[in-house]
Amino acid sequence: DGMLAEFGEVLRGVEFRAPSVPVVSNVSGVVAADELCSPEYWVRHVRETVRFADGLDTLRGLGVSTFLELGPDGTLTALADGDGLPVLRPDRPEPLTAMAALGGLYVRGVEVDWAAV
């Protein structure tokens, strides 16, 4: 709580733009829009309960069946009930884990542009 006012002040100096792809909010658990462009939203994001399971339910309702975790570890992947793949792992080389994630996407039926890879 002690950092929230200062964090909000820093955010007031940030230029926000509406997302060009749909974003599911971890504050509400649903697809977000203009609220992502306010400093107040991001202060709430720091302080309020993370609605990760609700977000997964929203995405599944939209037809998403595979999730890629882009964070520094695979911690949240385990919460995706077998539908998640981690891209990075702290104890493995990044190229190896990125290629393993692409391979995992491929075997799940996700189209991968191998020429670009």
N, CA, C and O atoms as CSV, one atom per row, in Angstrom:
chain,resi,resn,atom,element,x,y,z
A,1,ASP,N,N,0.815,-1.196,0.000
A,1,ASP,CA,C,0.000,0.000,0.000
A,1,ASP,C,C,0.857,1.258,0.000
A,1,ASP,O,O,0.474,2.283,-0.564
A,2,GLY,N,N,2.019,1.170,0.637
A,2,GLY,CA,C,2.866,2.343,0.759
A,2,GLY,C,C,3.412,2.862,-0.561
A,2,GLY,O,O,3.797,4.028,-0.652
A,3,MET,N,N,3.451,2.019,-1.583
A,3,MET,CA,C,4.016,2.454,-2.863
A,3,MET,C,C,2.959,2.920,-3.861
A,3,MET,O,O,3.304,3.449,-4.918
A,4,LEU,N,N,1.681,2.733,-3.543
A,4,LEU,CA,C,0.624,2.976,-4.520
A,4,LEU,C,C,0.539,4.428,-4.984
A,4,LEU,O,O,0.379,4.676,-6.179
A,5,ALA,N,N,0.639,5.379,-4.083
A,5,ALA,CA,C,0.547,6.792,-4.468
A,5,ALA,C,C,1.694,7.176,-5.395
A,5,ALA,O,O,1.481,7.826,-6.418
A,6,GLU,N,N,2.902,6.773,-5.037
A,6,GLU,CA,C,4.058,7.094,-5.881
A,6,GLU,C,C,3.966,6.388,-7.231
A,6,GLU,O,O,4.290,6.973,-8.265
A,7,PHE,N,N,3.528,5.139,-7.221
A,7,PHE,CA,C,3.347,4.391,-8.464
A,7,PHE,C,C,2.335,5.103,-9.356
A,7,PHE,O,O,2.571,5.255,-10.555
A,8,GLY,N,N,1.219,5.538,-8.791
A,8,GLY,CA,C,0.212,6.277,-9.557
A,8,GLY,C,C,0.775,7.559,-10.138
A,8,GLY,O,O,0.460,7.927,-11.270
A,9,GLU,N,N,1.603,8.236,-9.367
A,9,GLU,CA,C,2.218,9.479,-9.850
A,9,GLU,C,C,3.144,9.208,-11.025
A,9,GLU,O,O,3.137,9.964,-11.997
A,10,VAL,N,N,3.931,8.159,-10.959
A,10,VAL,CA,C,4.810,7.780,-12.066
A,10,VAL,C,C,3.981,7.461,-13.310
A,10,VAL,O,O,4.327,7.867,-14.420
A,11,LEU,N,N,2.894,6.736,-13.113
A,11,LEU,CA,C,2.041,6.358,-14.245
A,11,LEU,C,C,1.399,7.553,-14.929
A,11,LEU,O,O,1.104,7.494,-16.122
A,12,ARG,N,N,1.179,8.639,-14.191
A,12,ARG,CA,C,0.597,9.829,-14.812
A,12,ARG,C,C,1.525,10.435,-15.857
A,12,ARG,O,O,1.094,11.249,-16.674
A,13,GLY,N,N,2.784,10.046,-15.837
A,13,GLY,CA,C,3.737,10.509,-16.841
A,13,GLY,C,C,3.884,9.560,-18.018
A,13,GLY,O,O,4.705,9.793,-18.905
A,14,VAL,N,N,3.098,8.493,-18.035
A,14,VAL,CA,C,3.158,7.492,-19.103
A,14,VAL,C,C,2.053,7.760,-20.109
A,14,VAL,O,O,0.924,8.073,-19.733
A,15,GLU,N,N,2.379,7.636,-21.388
A,15,GLU,CA,C,1.358,7.778,-22.434
A,15,GLU,C,C,0.765,6.400,-22.715
A,15,GLU,O,O,1.478,5.490,-23.140
A,16,PHE,N,N,-0.511,6.249,-22.485
A,16,PHE,CA,C,-1.204,4.982,-22.709
A,16,PHE,C,C,-1.943,5.016,-24.035
A,16,PHE,O,O,-2.382,6.074,-24.484
A,17,ARG,N,N,-2.077,3.854,-24.656
A,17,ARG,CA,C,-2.860,3.704,-25.881
A,17,ARG,C,C,-3.719,2.463,-25.762
A,17,ARG,O,O,-3.360,1.506,-25.076
A,18,ALA,N,N,-4.849,2.488,-26.433
A,18,ALA,CA,C,-5.727,1.326,-26.429
A,18,ALA,C,C,-5.002,0.152,-27.084
A,18,ALA,O,O,-4.262,0.347,-28.048
A,19,PRO,N,N,-5.202,-1.051,-26.578
A,19,PRO,CA,C,-4.532,-2.218,-27.168
A,19,PRO,C,C,-5.038,-2.490,-28.583
A,19,PRO,O,O,-6.207,-2.256,-28.891
A,20,SER,N,N,-4.151,-2.980,-29.429
A,20,SER,CA,C,-4.530,-3.329,-30.804
A,20,SER,C,C,-4.983,-4.785,-30.906
A,20,SER,O,O,-5.532,-5.193,-31.930
A,21,VAL,N,N,-4.760,-5.563,-29.863
A,21,VAL,CA,C,-5.250,-6.938,-29.773
A,21,VAL,C,C,-6.039,-7.045,-28.468
A,21,VAL,O,O,-5.772,-6.296,-27.528
A,22,PRO,N,N,-6.996,-7.953,-28.396
A,22,PRO,CA,C,-7.758,-8.078,-27.153
A,22,PRO,C,C,-6.858,-8.443,-25.975
A,22,PRO,O,O,-5.939,-9.250,-26.108
A,23,VAL,N,N,-7.135,-7.839,-24.828
A,23,VAL,CA,C,-6.390,-8.084,-23.603
A,23,VAL,C,C,-7.391,-8.468,-22.517
A,23,VAL,O,O,-8.372,-7.760,-22.289
A,24,VAL,N,N,-7.138,-9.588,-21.854
A,24,VAL,CA,C,-7.971,-9.987,-20.732
A,24,VAL,C,C,-7.335,-9.432,-19.470
A,24,VAL,O,O,-6.160,-9.672,-19.192
A,25,SER,N,N,-8.114,-8.696,-18.722
A,25,SER,CA,C,-7.635,-8.042,-17.508
A,25,SER,C,C,-7.522,-9.017,-16.355
A,25,SER,O,O,-8.431,-9.814,-16.121
A,26,ASN,N,N,-6.418,-8.964,-15.634
A,26,ASN,CA,C,-6.282,-9.736,-14.407
A,26,ASN,C,C,-6.974,-9.052,-13.234
A,26,ASN,O,O,-7.024,-9.609,-12.137
A,27,VAL,N,N,-7.507,-7.851,-13.451
A,27,VAL,CA,C,-8.288,-7.164,-12.423
A,27,VAL,C,C,-9.738,-7.639,-12.472
A,27,VAL,O,O,-10.353,-7.897,-11.438
A,28,SER,N,N,-10.278,-7.753,-13.699
A,28,SER,CA,C,-11.693,-8.110,-13.853
A,28,SER,C,C,-11.911,-9.546,-14.326
A,28,SER,O,O,-12.961,-10.132,-14.060
A,29,GLY,N,N,-10.938,-10.112,-15.018
A,29,GLY,CA,C,-11.094,-11.450,-15.580
A,29,GLY,C,C,-11.827,-11.465,-16.906
A,29,GLY,O,O,-12.147,-12.536,-17.422
A,30,VAL,N,N,-12.101,-10.292,-17.469
A,30,VAL,CA,C,-12.798,-10.198,-18.757
A,30,VAL,C,C,-11.974,-9.346,-19.717
A,30,VAL,O,O,-10.995,-8.710,-19.326
A,31,VAL,N,N,-12.396,-9.348,-20.993
A,31,VAL,CA,C,-11.702,-8.545,-22.000
A,31,VAL,C,C,-11.826,-7.071,-21.614
A,31,VAL,O,O,-12.922,-6.576,-21.352
A,32,ALA,N,N,-10.708,-6.393,-21.584
A,32,ALA,CA,C,-10.650,-4.990,-21.180
A,32,ALA,C,C,-10.508,-4.106,-22.413
A,32,ALA,O,O,-10.196,-4.584,-23.504
A,33,ALA,N,N,-10.735,-2.840,-22.227
A,33,ALA,CA,C,-10.603,-1.895,-23.338
A,33,ALA,C,C,-9.973,-0.604,-22.830
A,33,ALA,O,O,-8.805,-0.590,-22.440
A,34,ASP,N,N,-10.742,0.475,-22.835
A,34,ASP,CA,C,-10.208,1.794,-22.504
A,34,ASP,C,C,-9.676,1.902,-21.080
A,34,ASP,O,O,-8.821,2.744,-20.805
A,35,GLU,N,N,-10.175,1.054,-20.162
A,35,GLU,CA,C,-9.694,1.150,-18.784
A,35,GLU,C,C,-8.196,0.888,-18.683
A,35,GLU,O,O,-7.547,1.345,-17.742
A,36,LEU,N,N,-7.645,0.152,-19.653
A,36,LEU,CA,C,-6.199,-0.122,-19.648
A,36,LEU,C,C,-5.376,1.147,-19.873
A,36,LEU,O,O,-4.164,1.149,-19.658
A,37,CYS,N,N,-6.024,2.207,-20.297
A,37,CYS,CA,C,-5.325,3.451,-20.624
A,37,CYS,C,C,-5.311,4.453,-19.474
A,37,CYS,O,O,-4.980,5.621,-19.678
A,38,SER,N,N,-5.660,4.016,-18.284
A,38,SER,CA,C,-5.664,4.951,-17.159
A,38,SER,C,C,-4.674,4.518,-16.083
A,38,SER,O,O,-4.531,3.325,-15.814
A,39,PRO,N,N,-4.004,5.464,-15.478
A,39,PRO,CA,C,-3.103,5.135,-14.366
A,39,PRO,C,C,-3.842,4.437,-13.226
A,39,PRO,O,O,-3.278,3.564,-12.566
A,40,GLU,N,N,-5.099,4.816,-12.992
A,40,GLU,CA,C,-5.868,4.228,-11.898
A,40,GLU,C,C,-6.036,2.722,-12.080
A,40,GLU,O,O,-5.989,1.965,-11.110
A,41,TYR,N,N,-6.231,2.292,-13.324
A,41,TYR,CA,C,-6.365,0.858,-13.586
A,41,TYR,C,C,-5.111,0.121,-13.130
A,41,TYR,O,O,-5.206,-0.905,-12.456
A,42,TRP,N,N,-3.946,0.632,-13.489
A,42,TRP,CA,C,-2.695,-0.065,-13.186
A,42,TRP,C,C,-2.365,-0.027,-11.698
A,42,TRP,O,O,-1.712,-0.941,-11.193
A,43,VAL,N,N,-2.801,1.008,-10.988
A,43,VAL,CA,C,-2.667,1.023,-9.536
A,43,VAL,C,C,-3.562,-0.068,-8.947
A,43,VAL,O,O,-3.143,-0.792,-8.044
A,44,ARG,N,N,-4.790,-0.190,-9.453
A,44,ARG,CA,C,-5.681,-1.267,-9.007
A,44,ARG,C,C,-5.064,-2.631,-9.319
A,44,ARG,O,O,-5.175,-3.566,-8.525
A,45,HIS,N,N,-4.415,-2.736,-10.474
A,45,HIS,CA,C,-3.801,-3.996,-10.904
A,45,HIS,C,C,-2.749,-4.455,-9.897
A,45,HIS,O,O,-2.611,-5.651,-9.640
A,46,VAL,N,N,-2.025,-3.527,-9.342
A,46,VAL,CA,C,-1.004,-3.857,-8.347
A,46,VAL,C,C,-1.651,-4.321,-7.039
A,46,VAL,O,O,-1.146,-5.238,-6.390
A,47,ARG,N,N,-2.746,-3.706,-6.655
A,47,ARG,CA,C,-3.303,-3.893,-5.313
A,47,ARG,C,C,-4.386,-4.959,-5.206
A,47,ARG,O,O,-4.486,-5.633,-4.181
A,48,GLU,N,N,-5.198,-5.122,-6.251
A,48,GLU,CA,C,-6.361,-5.991,-6.136
A,48,GLU,C,C,-6.037,-7.455,-6.424
A,48,GLU,O,O,-4.960,-7.788,-6.917
A,49,THR,N,N,-6.981,-8.302,-6.107
A,49,THR,CA,C,-6.849,-9.736,-6.316
A,49,THR,C,C,-6.657,-10.041,-7.795
A,49,THR,O,O,-7.340,-9.470,-8.646
A,50,VAL,N,N,-5.739,-10.931,-8.096
A,50,VAL,CA,C,-5.511,-11.368,-9.477
A,50,VAL,C,C,-6.610,-12.361,-9.851
A,50,VAL,O,O,-6.832,-13.341,-9.140
A,51,ARG,N,N,-7.289,-12.109,-10.957
A,51,ARG,CA,C,-8.408,-12.935,-11.417
A,51,ARG,C,C,-7.941,-13.861,-12.539
A,51,ARG,O,O,-8.564,-13.931,-13.598
A,52,PHE,N,N,-6.843,-14.569,-12.295
A,52,PHE,CA,C,-6.215,-15.405,-13.320
A,52,PHE,C,C,-7.157,-16.503,-13.814
A,52,PHE,O,O,-7.298,-16.691,-15.022
A,53,ALA,N,N,-7.797,-17.225,-12.907
A,53,ALA,CA,C,-8.714,-18.307,-13.306
A,53,ALA,C,C,-9.888,-17.754,-14.108
A,53,ALA,O,O,-10.320,-18.367,-15.084
A,54,ASP,N,N,-10.404,-16.592,-13.696
A,54,ASP,CA,C,-11.497,-15.974,-14.445
A,54,ASP,C,C,-11.033,-15.593,-15.848
A,54,ASP,O,O,-11.773,-15.746,-16.820
A,55,GLY,N,N,-9.811,-15.098,-15.943
A,55,GLY,CA,C,-9.257,-14.758,-17.255
A,55,GLY,C,C,-9.123,-15.974,-18.150
A,55,GLY,O,O,-9.436,-15.912,-19.339
A,56,LEU,N,N,-8.651,-17.098,-17.578
A,56,LEU,CA,C,-8.571,-18.337,-18.361
A,56,LEU,C,C,-9.952,-18.773,-18.829
A,56,LEU,O,O,-10.119,-19.192,-19.974
A,57,ASP,N,N,-10.939,-18.675,-17.950
A,57,ASP,CA,C,-12.309,-19.036,-18.335
A,57,ASP,C,C,-12.809,-18.143,-19.466
A,57,ASP,O,O,-13.439,-18.628,-20.406
A,58,THR,N,N,-12.536,-16.855,-19.382
A,58,THR,CA,C,-12.935,-15.924,-20.446
A,58,THR,C,C,-12.293,-16.321,-21.767
A,58,THR,O,O,-12.964,-16.385,-22.796
A,59,LEU,N,N,-10.993,-16.587,-21.734
A,59,LEU,CA,C,-10.291,-16.962,-22.961
A,59,LEU,C,C,-10.808,-18.279,-23.527
A,59,LEU,O,O,-10.997,-18.409,-24.737
A,60,ARG,N,N,-11.033,-19.244,-22.662
A,60,ARG,CA,C,-11.587,-20.520,-23.141
A,60,ARG,C,C,-12.955,-20.304,-23.771
A,60,ARG,O,O,-13.280,-20.933,-24.778
A,61,GLY,N,N,-13.755,-19.422,-23.189
A,61,GLY,CA,C,-15.061,-19.084,-23.756
A,61,GLY,C,C,-14.955,-18.436,-25.122
A,61,GLY,O,O,-15.885,-18.509,-25.924
A,62,LEU,N,N,-13.824,-17.802,-25.387
A,62,LEU,CA,C,-13.571,-17.184,-26.689
A,62,LEU,C,C,-12.911,-18.143,-27.665
A,62,LEU,O,O,-12.572,-17.759,-28.784
A,63,GLY,N,N,-12.724,-19.411,-27.241
A,63,GLY,CA,C,-12.166,-20.429,-28.130
A,63,GLY,C,C,-10.678,-20.661,-28.008
A,63,GLY,O,O,-10.112,-21.427,-28.788
A,64,VAL,N,N,-10.028,-20.024,-27.053
A,64,VAL,CA,C,-8.595,-20.230,-26.856
A,64,VAL,C,C,-8.398,-21.544,-26.110
A,64,VAL,O,O,-9.042,-21.790,-25.090
A,65,SER,N,N,-7.502,-22.388,-26.626
A,65,SER,CA,C,-7.284,-23.686,-25.986
A,65,SER,C,C,-5.829,-23.927,-25.601
A,65,SER,O,O,-5.526,-24.922,-24.943
A,66,THR,N,N,-4.936,-23.046,-25.995
A,66,THR,CA,C,-3.519,-23.177,-25.650
A,66,THR,C,C,-3.016,-21.816,-25.192
A,66,THR,O,O,-3.304,-20.790,-25.809
A,67,PHE,N,N,-2.254,-21.825,-24.093
A,67,PHE,CA,C,-1.731,-20.601,-23.515
A,67,PHE,C,C,-0.214,-20.655,-23.474
A,67,PHE,O,O,0.362,-21.682,-23.115
A,68,LEU,N,N,0.430,-19.566,-23.838
A,68,LEU,CA,C,1.878,-19.446,-23.801
A,68,LEU,C,C,2.246,-18.517,-22.659
A,68,LEU,O,O,1.814,-17.365,-22.636
A,69,GLU,N,N,3.033,-18.997,-21.717
A,69,GLU,CA,C,3.482,-18.148,-20.619
A,69,GLU,C,C,4.783,-17.477,-21.020
A,69,GLU,O,O,5.785,-18.145,-21.276
A,70,LEU,N,N,4.761,-16.142,-21.073
A,70,LEU,CA,C,5.914,-15.379,-21.527
A,70,LEU,C,C,6.760,-14.839,-20.391
A,70,LEU,O,O,7.715,-14.103,-20.639
A,71,GLY,N,N,6.443,-15.177,-19.166
A,71,GLY,CA,C,7.202,-14.707,-18.012
A,71,GLY,C,C,8.525,-15.424,-17.858
A,71,GLY,O,O,8.870,-16.277,-18.676
A,72,PRO,N,N,9.272,-15.086,-16.813
A,72,PRO,CA,C,10.616,-15.630,-16.622
A,72,PRO,C,C,10.659,-17.078,-16.138
A,72,PRO,O,O,11.744,-17.637,-15.974
A,73,ASP,N,N,9.508,-17.690,-15.909
A,73,ASP,CA,C,9.457,-19.067,-15.439
A,73,ASP,C,C,8.107,-19.646,-15.856
A,73,ASP,O,O,7.291,-18.949,-16.459
A,74,GLY,N,N,7.875,-20.895,-15.545
A,74,GLY,CA,C,6.624,-21.536,-15.927
A,74,GLY,C,C,5.642,-21.647,-14.785
A,74,GLY,O,O,4.837,-22.578,-14.759
A,75,THR,N,N,5.682,-20.732,-13.848
A,75,THR,CA,C,4.860,-20.808,-12.651
A,75,THR,C,C,3.367,-20.844,-12.955
A,75,THR,O,O,2.641,-21.665,-12.395
A,76,LEU,N,N,2.906,-19.967,-13.833
A,76,LEU,CA,C,1.471,-19.903,-14.125
A,76,LEU,C,C,1.016,-21.015,-15.067
A,76,LEU,O,O,-0.171,-21.335,-15.126
A,77,THR,N,N,1.956,-21.599,-15.798
A,77,THR,CA,C,1.613,-22.673,-16.731
A,77,THR,C,C,0.885,-23.803,-16.009
A,77,THR,O,O,-0.068,-24.375,-16.539
A,78,ALA,N,N,1.330,-24.115,-14.820
A,78,ALA,CA,C,0.708,-25.202,-14.058
A,78,ALA,C,C,-0.749,-24.900,-13.710
A,78,ALA,O,O,-1.533,-25.824,-13.491
A,79,LEU,N,N,-1.119,-23.634,-13.656
A,79,LEU,CA,C,-2.487,-23.252,-13.320
A,79,LEU,C,C,-3.429,-23.313,-14.525
A,79,LEU,O,O,-4.634,-23.107,-14.379
A,80,ALA,N,N,-2.895,-23.590,-15.693
A,80,ALA,CA,C,-3.707,-23.604,-16.924
A,80,ALA,C,C,-4.240,-25.000,-17.230
A,80,ALA,O,O,-4.663,-25.258,-18.357
A,81,ASP,N,N,-4.229,-25.889,-16.268
A,81,ASP,CA,C,-4.823,-27.233,-16.402
A,81,ASP,C,C,-4.347,-27.999,-17.633
A,81,ASP,O,O,-5.151,-28.601,-18.346
A,82,GLY,N,N,-3.045,-27.973,-17.878
A,82,GLY,CA,C,-2.491,-28.729,-18.997
A,82,GLY,C,C,-2.576,-28.032,-20.339
A,82,GLY,O,O,-2.133,-28.576,-21.350
A,83,ASP,N,N,-3.145,-26.823,-20.362
A,83,ASP,CA,C,-3.296,-26.090,-21.614
A,83,ASP,C,C,-2.195,-25.054,-21.829
A,83,ASP,O,O,-2.244,-24.298,-22.799
A,84,GLY,N,N,-1.201,-25.008,-20.936
A,84,GLY,CA,C,-0.179,-23.975,-21.021
A,84,GLY,C,C,1.189,-24.510,-21.372
A,84,GLY,O,O,1.516,-25.667,-21.110
A,85,LEU,N,N,1.978,-23.641,-21.970
A,85,LEU,CA,C,3.374,-23.939,-22.314
A,85,LEU,C,C,4.247,-22.769,-21.864
A,85,LEU,O,O,3.947,-21.622,-22.195
A,86,PRO,N,N,5.320,-23.035,-21.116
A,86,PRO,CA,C,6.226,-21.945,-20.751
A,86,PRO,C,C,7.214,-21.666,-21.878
A,86,PRO,O,O,7.674,-22.587,-22.552
A,87,VAL,N,N,7.533,-20.402,-22.075
A,87,VAL,CA,C,8.535,-20.039,-23.084
A,87,VAL,C,C,9.923,-19.964,-22.461
A,87,VAL,O,O,10.905,-20.333,-23.105
A,88,LEU,N,N,10.021,-19.501,-21.239
A,88,LEU,CA,C,11.319,-19.344,-20.581
A,88,LEU,C,C,11.357,-20.139,-19.285
A,88,LEU,O,O,10.342,-20.299,-18.607
A,89,ARG,N,N,12.538,-20.630,-18.954
A,89,ARG,CA,C,12.782,-21.304,-17.684
A,89,ARG,C,C,14.113,-20.791,-17.160
A,89,ARG,O,O,15.056,-20.654,-17.940
A,90,PRO,N,N,14.225,-20.506,-15.879
A,90,PRO,CA,C,15.450,-19.897,-15.360
A,90,PRO,C,C,16.677,-20.807,-15.437
A,90,PRO,O,O,17.808,-20.320,-15.447
A,91,ASP,N,N,16.465,-22.109,-15.490
A,91,ASP,CA,C,17.593,-23.035,-15.460
A,91,ASP,C,C,17.927,-23.625,-16.838
A,91,ASP,O,O,18.697,-24.581,-16.928
A,92,ARG,N,N,17.356,-23.066,-17.902
A,92,ARG,CA,C,17.590,-23.593,-19.246
A,92,ARG,C,C,17.878,-22.466,-20.220
A,92,ARG,O,O,17.397,-21.349,-20.033
A,93,PRO,N,N,18.661,-22.745,-21.266
A,93,PRO,CA,C,18.968,-21.704,-22.256
A,93,PRO,C,C,17.689,-21.237,-22.979
A,93,PRO,O,O,16.835,-22.049,-23.336
A,94,GLU,N,N,17.575,-19.922,-23.187
A,94,GLU,CA,C,16.391,-19.358,-23.830
A,94,GLU,C,C,16.096,-19.967,-25.198
A,94,GLU,O,O,14.941,-20.300,-25.461
A,95,PRO,N,N,17.099,-20.132,-26.095
A,95,PRO,CA,C,16.773,-20.721,-27.406
A,95,PRO,C,C,16.154,-22.116,-27.295
A,95,PRO,O,O,15.246,-22.459,-28.052
A,96,LEU,N,N,16.643,-22.907,-26.361
A,96,LEU,CA,C,16.120,-24.255,-26.170
A,96,LEU,C,C,14.663,-24.231,-25.709
A,96,LEU,O,O,13.830,-24.954,-26.256
A,97,THR,N,N,14.351,-23.412,-24.715
A,97,THR,CA,C,12.984,-23.385,-24.198
A,97,THR,C,C,12.027,-22.730,-25.190
A,97,THR,O,O,10.869,-23.138,-25.288
A,98,ALA,N,N,12.491,-21.724,-25.923
A,98,ALA,CA,C,11.628,-21.100,-26.939
A,98,ALA,C,C,11.289,-22.101,-28.036
A,98,ALA,O,O,10.141,-22.167,-28.475
A,99,MET,N,N,12.268,-22.878,-28.485
A,99,MET,CA,C,12.001,-23.879,-29.521
A,99,MET,C,C,11.124,-25.010,-28.986
A,99,MET,O,O,10.287,-25.537,-29.719
A,100,ALA,N,N,11.300,-25.385,-27.737
A,100,ALA,CA,C,10.438,-26.406,-27.134
A,100,ALA,C,C,8.997,-25.911,-27.073
A,100,ALA,O,O,8.067,-26.680,-27.318
A,101,ALA,N,N,8.807,-24.642,-26.751
A,101,ALA,CA,C,7.456,-24.073,-26.726
A,101,ALA,C,C,6.851,-24.066,-28.124
A,101,ALA,O,O,5.678,-24.398,-28.292
A,102,LEU,N,N,7.639,-23.691,-29.126
A,102,LEU,CA,C,7.129,-23.725,-30.507
A,102,LEU,C,C,6.760,-25.145,-30.919
A,102,LEU,O,O,5.728,-25.364,-31.553
A,103,GLY,N,N,7.601,-26.101,-30.559
A,103,GLY,CA,C,7.292,-27.500,-30.851
A,103,GLY,C,C,6.018,-27.944,-30.153
A,103,GLY,O,O,5.201,-28.659,-30.733
A,104,GLY,N,N,5.851,-27.518,-28.907
A,104,GLY,CA,C,4.634,-27.838,-28.167
A,104,GLY,C,C,3.400,-27.243,-28.818
A,104,GLY,O,O,2.351,-27.886,-28.873
A,105,LEU,N,N,3.520,-26.014,-29.312
A,105,LEU,CA,C,2.405,-25.397,-30.033
A,105,LEU,C,C,2.073,-26.206,-31.288
A,105,LEU,O,O,0.908,-26.469,-31.586
A,106,TYR,N,N,3.113,-26.590,-32.007
A,106,TYR,CA,C,2.926,-27.333,-33.256
A,106,TYR,C,C,2.193,-28.656,-33.034
A,106,TYR,O,O,1.260,-28.982,-33.768
A,107,VAL,N,N,2.612,-29.412,-32.029
A,107,VAL,CA,C,1.967,-30.707,-31.789
A,107,VAL,C,C,0.548,-30.543,-31.256
A,107,VAL,O,O,-0.233,-31.494,-31.285
A,108,ARG,N,N,0.204,-29.357,-30.772
A,108,ARG,CA,C,-1.171,-29.081,-30.340
A,108,ARG,C,C,-2.040,-28.565,-31.487
A,108,ARG,O,O,-3.218,-28.258,-31.302
A,109,GLY,N,N,-1.439,-28.477,-32.672
A,109,GLY,CA,C,-2.221,-28.052,-33.834
A,109,GLY,C,C,-2.161,-26.579,-34.152
A,109,GLY,O,O,-2.881,-26.108,-35.032
A,110,VAL,N,N,-1.306,-25.828,-33.444
A,110,VAL,CA,C,-1.161,-24.417,-33.738
A,110,VAL,C,C,-0.226,-24.266,-34.930
A,110,VAL,O,O,0.848,-24.866,-34.967
A,111,GLU,N,N,-0.638,-23.467,-35.896
A,111,GLU,CA,C,0.195,-23.263,-37.090
A,111,GLU,C,C,1.419,-22.418,-36.730
A,111,GLU,O,O,1.291,-21.334,-36.162
A,112,VAL,N,N,2.587,-22.922,-37.063
A,112,VAL,CA,C,3.848,-22.216,-36.792
A,112,VAL,C,C,4.495,-21.891,-38.133
A,112,VAL,O,O,4.594,-22.756,-39.003
A,113,ASP,N,N,4.932,-20.651,-38.301
A,113,ASP,CA,C,5.632,-20.244,-39.518
A,113,ASP,C,C,7.108,-20.633,-39.355
A,113,ASP,O,O,7.932,-19.829,-38.919
A,114,TRP,N,N,7.424,-21.894,-39.718
A,114,TRP,CA,C,8.780,-22.404,-39.509
A,114,TRP,C,C,9.802,-21.666,-40.354
A,114,TRP,O,O,10.958,-21.561,-39.943
A,115,ALA,N,N,9.424,-21.150,-41.519
A,115,ALA,CA,C,10.372,-20.387,-42.343
A,115,ALA,C,C,10.805,-19.127,-41.594
A,115,ALA,O,O,11.973,-18.742,-41.647
A,116,ALA,N,N,9.872,-18.492,-40.902
A,116,ALA,CA,C,10.211,-17.294,-40.124
A,116,ALA,C,C,11.078,-17.652,-38.927
A,116,ALA,O,O,11.960,-16.886,-38.540
A,117,VAL,N,N,10.826,-18.820,-38.343
A,117,VAL,CA,C,11.617,-19.262,-37.176
A,117,VAL,C,C,13.042,-19.498,-37.627
A,117,VAL,O,O,13.891,-19.875,-36.819
